[in-house]
Amino acid sequence: MMRATVDADLCTGCELCVETCPEIFEMQGDVAVATVDVIPVDAVESAREAAEECPVEAITLEE
C-alpha cells in the first residue's frame, strides 16, 4: 500500500505531477494535492515518476 502527500509549503504549482500522474494529483488553487488515500497499483509507477520529477521535491511517497 502506497500513499502520496504534497507539501503545500514547497509546491510551486508547476503542474508537472498533474501532467505525469493525473490519477493521483490535481491542482487546488496554486498547489497540487494528492486526491486519493491509497495509490492504486496501476498508478504506482507514474506516481513514483511524478515524485522523482518534482523540481522542488514536494511529493512524498510512503509505502
BAMILUM-69764 format. One record per residue (C-alpha): x negated, y negated, z negated; residue in three letters. Coordinates in nm, 3 decimals. Layout:
<sites>
@xx:X, yy:Y, zz:Z, r:ALA .
...
</sites>
This chain:
<sites>
@xx:0.000, yy:0.000, zz:0.000, r:MET .
@xx:-0.146, yy:-0.335, zz:0.105, r:MET .
@xx:-0.035, yy:-0.686, zz:0.015, r:ARG .
@xx:-0.132, yy:-1.022, zz:0.163, r:ALA .
@xx:-0.144, yy:-1.360, zz:-0.004, r:THR .
@xx:-0.232, yy:-1.701, zz:0.134, r:VAL .
@xx:-0.399, yy:-1.959, zz:-0.089, r:ASP .
@xx:-0.197, yy:-2.272, zz:-0.010, r:ALA .
@xx:-0.472, yy:-2.494, zz:-0.151, r:ASP .
@xx:-0.722, yy:-2.355, zz:0.103, r:LEU .
@xx:-0.491, yy:-2.314, zz:0.405, r:CYS .
@xx:-0.543, yy:-2.581, zz:0.670, r:THR .
@xx:-0.237, yy:-2.486, zz:0.874, r:GLY .
@xx:-0.431, yy:-2.383, zz:1.184, r:CYS .
@xx:-0.169, yy:-2.112, zz:1.257, r:GLU .
@xx:-0.430, yy:-1.855, zz:1.364, r:LEU .
@xx:-0.288, yy:-1.595, zz:1.124, r:CYS .
@xx:0.065, yy:-1.654, zz:1.258, r:VAL .
@xx:-0.059, yy:-1.602, zz:1.614, r:GLU .
@xx:-0.261, yy:-1.292, zz:1.516, r:THR .
@xx:-0.006, yy:-1.125, zz:1.289, r:CYS .
@xx:0.343, yy:-1.277, zz:1.318, r:PRO .
@xx:0.491, yy:-0.969, zz:1.147, r:GLU .
@xx:0.336, yy:-1.085, zz:0.819, r:ILE .
@xx:0.260, yy:-1.458, zz:0.839, r:PHE .
@xx:0.470, yy:-1.763, zz:0.917, r:GLU .
@xx:0.434, yy:-2.134, zz:0.871, r:MET .
@xx:0.626, yy:-2.306, zz:0.594, r:GLN .
@xx:0.563, yy:-2.672, zz:0.639, r:GLY .
@xx:0.191, yy:-2.731, zz:0.678, r:ASP .
@xx:0.073, yy:-2.398, zz:0.534, r:VAL .
@xx:0.102, yy:-2.031, zz:0.620, r:ALA .
@xx:0.271, yy:-1.781, zz:0.390, r:VAL .
@xx:0.297, yy:-1.404, zz:0.382, r:ALA .
@xx:0.659, yy:-1.310, zz:0.446, r:THR .
@xx:0.656, yy:-0.951, zz:0.319, r:VAL .
@xx:0.563, yy:-0.798, zz:-0.016, r:ASP .
@xx:0.406, yy:-0.486, zz:0.132, r:VAL .
@xx:0.240, yy:-0.484, zz:0.473, r:ILE .
@xx:0.388, yy:-0.213, zz:0.697, r:PRO .
@xx:0.137, yy:0.047, zz:0.813, r:VAL .
@xx:0.170, yy:-0.062, zz:1.176, r:ASP .
@xx:0.073, yy:-0.420, zz:1.084, r:ALA .
@xx:-0.230, yy:-0.345, zz:0.864, r:VAL .
@xx:-0.484, yy:-0.377, zz:1.145, r:GLU .
@xx:-0.353, yy:-0.715, zz:1.264, r:SER .
@xx:-0.327, yy:-0.839, zz:0.903, r:ALA .
@xx:-0.693, yy:-0.749, zz:0.850, r:ARG .
@xx:-0.784, yy:-0.929, zz:1.171, r:GLU .
@xx:-0.592, yy:-1.239, zz:1.059, r:ALA .
@xx:-0.772, yy:-1.237, zz:0.722, r:ALA .
@xx:-1.114, yy:-1.195, zz:0.886, r:GLU .
@xx:-1.048, yy:-1.472, zz:1.139, r:GLU .
@xx:-0.913, yy:-1.727, zz:0.888, r:CYS .
@xx:-1.162, yy:-2.016, zz:0.917, r:PRO .
@xx:-1.122, yy:-2.114, zz:0.551, r:VAL .
@xx:-1.083, yy:-1.762, zz:0.405, r:GLU .
@xx:-0.740, yy:-1.847, zz:0.263, r:ALA .
@xx:-0.598, yy:-1.495, zz:0.313, r:ILE .
@xx:-0.649, yy:-1.223, zz:0.054, r:THR .
@xx:-0.560, yy:-0.861, zz:0.121, r:LEU .
@xx:-0.515, yy:-0.628, zz:-0.175, r:GLU .
@xx:-0.488, yy:-0.251, zz:-0.149, r:GLU .
</sites>
